[in-house]
Amino acid sequence: MMETIMVAMIFMVVLVVALAFYFKFSLQNTEEVGNTACLISNTVLLSSIASMPEIQCSLNGVREQCIDTTKLLVFDASREYSDFFTSNCKQKVYFTELYPVPEDIEEVCTQGTYPECALYTYYDPNVTYSASILISTPVSLYYPLTDEYHFGKLVVEVLQ
């Protein structure tokens, strides 16, 4: 009787250890799949943001393939699209001017600093994070006050 109890106890201990390892590796796999889904959804988000009519250039109602910088200044994406940006993971979205090379690239654009700035914050969740992954695509930035086009990029910073 005692031998049977000891065998059952050893079997239970081995079973618990095996289940612990199984769930540990299963959890790691689930986290990796979640991170991959987050990166894929943010890659799709790049094209979605660039085609949003709230910030896209238009001439007499006809859309053009550029981003209107004056619309970027006044549009508040956190009010209109907060669920859209936080569905899978936290991210920060901004536009930055690349060419002509701006004098102060860290200058955040506001109505007081426009057009002498280079960084247009589109969505910022204001959360603390330890690391981030940058996903970007080139865009054309239109300055209607001077009727000029500048080269820039749209950046989605996936916060981790």
C-alpha positions in Angstrom: 0.0 0.0 0.0 2.8 2.4 0.9 4.6 1.7 -2.4 1.5 2.5 -4.4 1.1 5.8 -2.5 4.7 6.7 -3.2 4.4 5.9 -6.9 1.2 8.0 -7.1 3.0 10.9 -5.3 6.0 10.8 -7.6 3.7 10.6 -10.6 1.8 13.7 -9.3 5.0 15.7 -8.8 6.2 14.8 -12.3 2.8 15.7 -13.7 2.8 19.1 -12.0 6.4 19.9 -13.2 5.5 18.9 -16.7 2.3 21.0 -16.7 4.3 24.0 -15.3 6.8 23.8 -18.2 4.1 23.3 -20.7 2.2 26.4 -19.6 5.3 28.4 -19.4 6.3 27.7 -23.0 2.6 28.1 -24.1 2.5 31.6 -22.5 5.8 32.6 -24.2 4.3 31.5 -27.5 1.2 33.4 -26.9 3.2 36.6 -26.1 5.2 36.2 -29.3 2.0 35.8 -31.4 0.6 38.9 -29.6 3.7 41.0 -30.4 3.7 39.8 -34.0 0.0 40.7 -34.3 0.8 44.2 -32.8 3.5 44.8 -35.4 1.4 43.7 -38.3 -1.6 45.8 -37.2 0.7 48.9 -36.9 2.1 48.3 -40.4 -1.5 48.4 -41.7 -2.1 51.5 -39.5 0.6 53.3 -41.5 -1.4 53.2 -44.7 -4.6 53.9 -42.9 -3.3 57.1 -41.3 -1.8 58.5 -44.5 -5.2 58.1 -46.2 -7.4 59.7 -43.4 -9.4 62.5 -45.0 -9.0 64.6 -41.8 -5.3 65.3 -42.6 -5.0 64.6 -46.3 -4.5 67.4 -48.8 -7.4 68.3 -51.1 -7.8 70.8 -53.9 -11.4 71.7 -54.7 -12.6 68.5 -53.0 -10.2 66.3 -54.9 -7.8 64.4 -52.6 -4.1 64.4 -53.3 -1.3 62.1 -52.0 0.1 64.4 -49.3 -0.5 65.5 -45.7 -1.7 69.0 -45.0 0.4 70.3 -42.2 -2.2 72.9 -41.1 -4.7 70.2 -40.6 -2.2 68.3 -38.5 -1.9 71.3 -36.2 -5.6 71.4 -35.4 -6.8 67.8 -35.6 -6.9 65.9 -32.3 -6.7 62.2 -33.1 -6.9 61.2 -29.4 -10.4 62.6 -29.2 -11.6 61.1 -32.5 -9.6 57.8 -32.8 -8.6 56.8 -29.2 -10.1 53.3 -29.7 -8.5 53.0 -33.1 -5.0 53.5 -31.7 -5.2 51.4 -28.5 -7.0 48.3 -29.9 -3.9 46.0 -30.0 -1.1 47.8 -28.3 0.0 51.2 -27.3 1.7 53.4 -29.9 2.8 56.9 -30.5 2.2 58.4 -34.0 3.9 61.4 -35.4 5.1 63.1 -38.6 8.6 64.5 -39.0 10.1 66.6 -41.8 13.2 65.2 -43.4 14.0 67.4 -46.3 14.8 70.2 -46.5 16.7 69.5 -43.4 15.0 71.5 -40.6 17.1 73.6 -38.3 15.6 72.2 -35.0 14.3 68.7 -35.6 13.1 68.3 -32.0 10.9 71.3 -32.2 7.3 70.1 -31.7 4.9 72.0 -34.0 2.3 74.2 -32.4 0.4 77.1 -33.9 3.0 79.4 -32.4 6.0 77.6 -34.0 4.5 76.7 -37.3 6.0 76.5 -40.0 9.5 76.7 -38.3 9.2 73.2 -36.8 9.7 69.6 -37.9 7.8 67.3 -35.6 4.0 67.0 -35.8 2.5 64.8 -33.0 -0.6 63.0 -34.3 -1.3 60.7 -31.4 0.5 60.4 -28.1 -1.0 58.2 -25.3 1.3 59.9 -22.6 2.3 56.6 -21.0 5.7 55.6 -19.7 7.6 53.0 -21.6 11.0 51.3 -21.5 11.5 50.5 -25.2 9.9 51.0 -28.5 9.9 49.7 -32.1 9.8 52.3 -34.9 7.8 51.6 -38.1 7.8 54.4 -40.7 6.8 55.3 -44.2 7.7 58.3 -46.4 5.0 61.0 -46.9 4.8 64.3 -48.7 4.1 67.2 -46.3 2.2 70.2 -47.8 2.6 73.7 -46.4 -0.4 75.7 -47.7 0.9 79.0 -46.4 3.9 78.9 -48.6 2.5 76.5 -51.2 5.5 74.1 -50.8 5.9 70.3 -50.5 8.5 68.9 -48.2 9.7 65.3 -47.8 8.8 63.7 -44.5 8.0 60.4 -42.8 5.1 59.0 -40.8 6.3 57.1 -37.8 4.4 54.7 -35.6 6.3 54.0 -32.5 5.1 50.8 -30.9 5.6 51.2 -27.1 6.7 48.3 -25.0 
